[in-house]
Amino acid sequence: MKTALEKINEIASKEVSSWNEDALERRRNRGWTDRSFRIAVRILLEISRQKPLNGMTQKMLAEEMGVTPQYINKVVKGKENLTLETVSKIEGVLGIRLLEVPPSETVTATSTKKEKPTAISNIGAIPFVKYELEYTHEFLSESTCKYG
């Protein structure tokens, strides 16, 4: 009959665990991992909020974005380093804002914004309208810009 230690040694992995290195890596990347987690939670909350309205699911989000459901799964687990293009696609499909960029204080500009519908689809029983924003900018001459 085998002893408890022999049984443990039989089933124990021979590979050295990398948990310590993984923990150090998470600590080094805490800034983006924390933000990634908050974005993931925001996406999941929005999907669950929209589900009764238009049937939104992670799979539907993936289809609308043109990516795989596995990719969306990584995003909502906070394991994906998102590009601005991906963030913009998520914002467009879900109709939310994930990132806000404060206006620059060094360049003065006036903007006008017009919304125009770009796609109308029936998701479930509720019409789903996507809007595309058009911006026009008028910048002041270089001599009137403030540099900080």
C-alpha positions as CSV (number, residue, x, y, z in Angstrom):
1,M,0.0,0.0,0.0
2,K,1.2,3.5,-0.9
3,T,1.8,6.2,1.6
4,A,0.0,9.5,1.4
5,L,3.3,11.2,0.3
6,E,3.8,8.6,-2.5
7,K,0.2,9.2,-3.8
8,I,0.7,13.0,-3.7
9,N,4.0,12.7,-5.6
10,E,2.3,10.5,-8.2
11,I,-0.4,13.1,-9.0
12,A,1.6,16.2,-8.4
13,S,2.8,18.1,-11.5
14,K,6.5,17.8,-12.2
15,E,6.5,21.4,-13.7
16,V,7.5,24.2,-11.5
17,S,4.6,26.6,-11.0
18,S,4.8,30.1,-12.4
19,W,2.3,31.6,-10.0
20,N,5.0,33.9,-8.5
21,E,6.0,35.3,-11.9
22,D,2.3,35.7,-12.9
23,A,1.7,37.7,-9.7
24,L,4.7,39.9,-10.4
25,E,3.5,40.5,-13.9
26,R,0.0,41.4,-12.7
27,R,1.5,43.9,-10.2
28,R,3.7,45.5,-13.0
29,N,0.6,45.9,-15.2
30,R,-1.8,46.9,-12.5
31,G,-2.7,50.2,-14.2
32,W,-4.0,48.7,-17.5
33,T,-5.4,45.5,-15.8
34,D,-7.5,47.6,-13.4
35,R,-8.8,49.7,-16.2
36,S,-9.4,46.6,-18.4
37,F,-11.4,45.0,-15.5
38,R,-13.6,48.1,-15.2
39,I,-14.2,48.2,-19.0
40,A,-15.0,44.5,-18.9
41,V,-17.6,45.0,-16.1
42,R,-19.1,47.9,-18.0
43,I,-19.5,45.8,-21.1
44,L,-21.1,42.9,-19.2
45,L,-23.5,45.3,-17.4
46,E,-24.5,46.8,-20.7
47,I,-25.1,43.4,-22.3
48,S,-27.2,42.3,-19.4
49,R,-29.1,45.6,-19.5
50,Q,-29.8,45.3,-23.2
51,K,-30.7,41.6,-23.3
52,P,-34.4,42.0,-22.4
53,L,-34.6,45.0,-24.8
54,N,-33.0,43.6,-27.9
55,G,-31.6,40.1,-27.0
56,M,-28.0,41.3,-26.8
57,T,-25.5,38.6,-25.9
58,Q,-21.7,38.2,-26.1
59,K,-22.2,36.2,-29.3
60,M,-24.3,39.0,-30.8
61,L,-21.8,41.6,-29.8
62,A,-19.1,39.5,-31.5
63,E,-21.1,39.1,-34.7
64,E,-21.9,42.9,-34.8
65,M,-18.2,43.7,-34.3
66,G,-16.9,41.0,-36.8
67,V,-14.9,39.2,-34.2
68,T,-15.1,35.7,-32.7
69,P,-17.1,35.0,-29.5
70,Q,-13.8,33.7,-28.0
71,Y,-12.3,37.2,-28.4
72,I,-15.3,38.8,-26.7
73,N,-14.9,36.2,-23.9
74,K,-11.3,37.3,-23.4
75,V,-12.4,41.0,-23.4
76,V,-15.0,40.5,-20.7
77,K,-12.6,38.5,-18.6
78,G,-10.2,41.6,-18.8
79,K,-7.5,39.5,-20.5
80,E,-7.3,41.4,-23.7
81,N,-5.3,44.6,-24.3
82,L,-7.9,46.6,-26.3
83,T,-7.0,48.8,-29.2
84,L,-8.8,52.1,-29.7
85,E,-10.4,50.6,-32.8
86,T,-11.8,47.7,-30.7
87,V,-13.1,50.1,-28.0
88,S,-14.7,52.2,-30.7
89,K,-16.4,49.2,-32.2
90,I,-17.7,48.1,-28.8
91,E,-19.0,51.6,-28.1
92,G,-20.7,51.7,-31.4
93,V,-22.5,48.4,-31.1
94,L,-23.6,48.8,-27.5
95,G,-24.2,52.6,-27.8
96,I,-22.1,53.4,-24.7
97,R,-18.9,55.4,-23.9
98,L,-16.0,53.4,-22.5
99,L,-13.3,56.1,-22.8
100,E,-13.6,59.8,-22.6
101,V,-10.8,62.1,-23.8
102,P,-10.9,65.6,-22.2
103,P,-10.8,68.5,-24.6
104,S,-7.3,69.9,-25.2
105,E,-6.5,73.2,-23.5
106,T,-3.7,74.1,-26.0
107,V,-5.8,74.3,-29.2
108,T,-9.1,76.1,-29.4
109,A,-11.6,74.6,-31.8
110,T,-15.3,74.8,-32.4
111,S,-17.2,71.7,-33.3
112,T,-20.6,71.0,-34.6
113,K,-22.1,67.6,-34.3
114,K,-24.7,66.0,-36.5
115,E,-26.2,62.6,-35.9
116,K,-27.4,60.6,-38.9
117,P,-28.7,57.0,-38.8
118,T,-26.4,54.6,-40.6
119,A,-28.1,51.3,-40.0
120,I,-31.5,50.2,-38.8
121,S,-32.0,46.6,-37.9
122,N,-34.6,44.6,-35.9
123,I,-32.9,42.8,-33.1
124,G,-35.7,40.9,-31.4
125,A,-38.9,42.9,-31.4
126,I,-37.2,46.3,-30.9
127,P,-35.7,48.4,-33.8
128,F,-32.0,49.0,-33.2
129,V,-30.7,52.2,-34.8
130,K,-27.0,52.9,-35.0
131,Y,-25.9,56.5,-35.3
132,E,-22.8,57.8,-36.9
133,L,-21.5,61.1,-35.6
134,E,-20.2,63.7,-38.1
135,Y,-17.9,66.4,-36.7
136,T,-16.8,69.5,-38.4
137,H,-14.0,71.5,-36.9
138,E,-13.0,75.1,-37.3
139,F,-9.6,75.7,-35.8
140,L,-8.4,79.2,-35.0
141,S,-5.2,80.4,-36.6
142,E,-1.9,79.4,-35.1
143,S,-1.2,82.8,-33.8
144,T,-4.4,82.7,-31.6
145,C,-3.8,79.3,-30.1
146,K,-2.7,79.1,-26.5
147,Y,0.2,76.9,-25.7
148,G,0.4,75.7,-22.1
